[in-house]
Amino acid sequence: MFGRRRPAIIAALAAAWTVGTHAADPAPDASFDVGSFEKKPFEIGGYVETEWRHFEFNRDGALFGLNRYPDLSTGGNDQLQGTLHLDGALRSGIATLRASGELTGTWDDIGDDSHDATLFEGLLALQPSPGLTAEIGKKALKWGKGYAWNPVGFVERSKDPDDPTEAREGFAMLTGDFITSFQGPVRTVAFTPVVVPVEGAINDDFGAKEGFNYAAKLYLLAWDTDVDFMVLTGASKTDRFGADFSRNVTSNFEIHGEWAYITDSQRTIVDPNGGPNRKITEDARNWLIGLRYLTEKDLTVIAEYYHQGSGFTEAESSAFYDLAHEAVDTGSASLLSRAIATRDAGYGRPTPGQDYLYLRVSQKDPFDLLYWTPAATTIINANDGSFSFTPEIQYTGIEDLELRFRLGYLHGGRGEEFGEKQNDLKAEVLARFHF
């Protein structure tokens, strides 16, 4: 399958350290004594993983044409990826060093081999008291209550809704947490200030301009509801404001939501009349509403509706797909340049549109089959009706070993998002050993 290619042995990842307890996302009951838990001075762990993927290319799709041009004859691709992921912590007194990262090697049939080393987090934390923490370094913040998307994740990289639980790379920042608890309906208050610099190679993908950016989150546990208020301002991104909430209606039924307001949001669109690409600048509102329900039989349902006001309208998306098809069909260098520029400006994102429905259903130990968890996930573009459907099954019956099989199917016609993706079918087999 891989011809003469020989996968290299992934080298060991050095120097992994991790931070002690902090309160970026405080637990509902902040009154427990963190100091009562004795922490080891040094900890290290992680996993090694191998994953085989098979892709069937959507040769009628606009993104296939742009991504693979001029080699448009290939019908599919087999890919093998190996990963070493490490997390660690080194503690002394009030100080903690924390790091996490991974090495990956990818080999495939079409020659897109790659080897990458990524530091997800690497920082120093000082915790003079259980309710006060200061941190400096690279950190992956996780703001928001959504499962597949986080409109209020102003200082983090976006999730991939097809695999939202995977680790993500953080940004270099200075941050801290102050948390206190009270008696009464407002039980916990936490404040998280954040400073994100953009200078040269430091956070060069955070925003377009160099300078300092300032963000903050205020957390409240009020009337048994988790509530956050967020803000971001500074040199590299336009001002944005947000809020989220999460509440357990019953012990097995939770509802959550997020709302974000982005000033002067920009998107680059295709002129349907054949003119040059142009930018639209307008304020945008992104929001999400969702639920999580667990039945007595351990059936879990997660459902979310996401509106992305900063995304592309159906007409704007259709104009891009028409341009991409024309560019590939004619081979025009100017058209290809325009189409690639708009793809890279946003149309190539996993979910570039404006309205989506996410639904995931998983069943633990069905029919008393211990350690098996089948699941199915669908993401629907609510504007054009196209969708992806991903059934999977996971097995955890061997200690520290996780096995997973997934099959992804995309459905849509010409001019519809999931009908214009690069692939229309994907199979994955993953084996992950934790240590």
WODA-V547437 format. One record per run of one state. SS is the DSSP state (~ for helix, > for strand, _ for the rest). FROM is the first residue (numbers start at 1). LEN is the number of residues. If there is no record, write none. Layout:
((SS,FROM,LEN) (SS,FROM,LEN))
//
This chain:
((_,1,33) (~,34,3) (_,37,5) (>,42,16) (_,58,4) (~,62,7) (_,69,7) (>,76,17) (_,93,2) (>,95,14) (_,109,5) (>,114,16) (_,130,2) (>,132,8) (_,140,31) (>,171,11) (_,182,4) (>,186,14) (_,200,2) (>,202,1) (_,203,8) (>,211,12) (_,223,2) (>,225,10) (_,235,5) (>,240,11) (_,251,2) (>,253,17) (_,270,8) (>,278,17) (_,295,4) (>,299,10) (_,309,5) (~,314,17) (_,331,2) (~,333,15) (_,348,7) (>,355,10) (_,365,1) (~,366,3) (_,369,3) (>,372,10) (_,382,5) (>,387,9) (_,396,5) (>,401,11) (_,412,5) (~,417,3) (_,420,3) (>,423,12) (_,435,1))
//
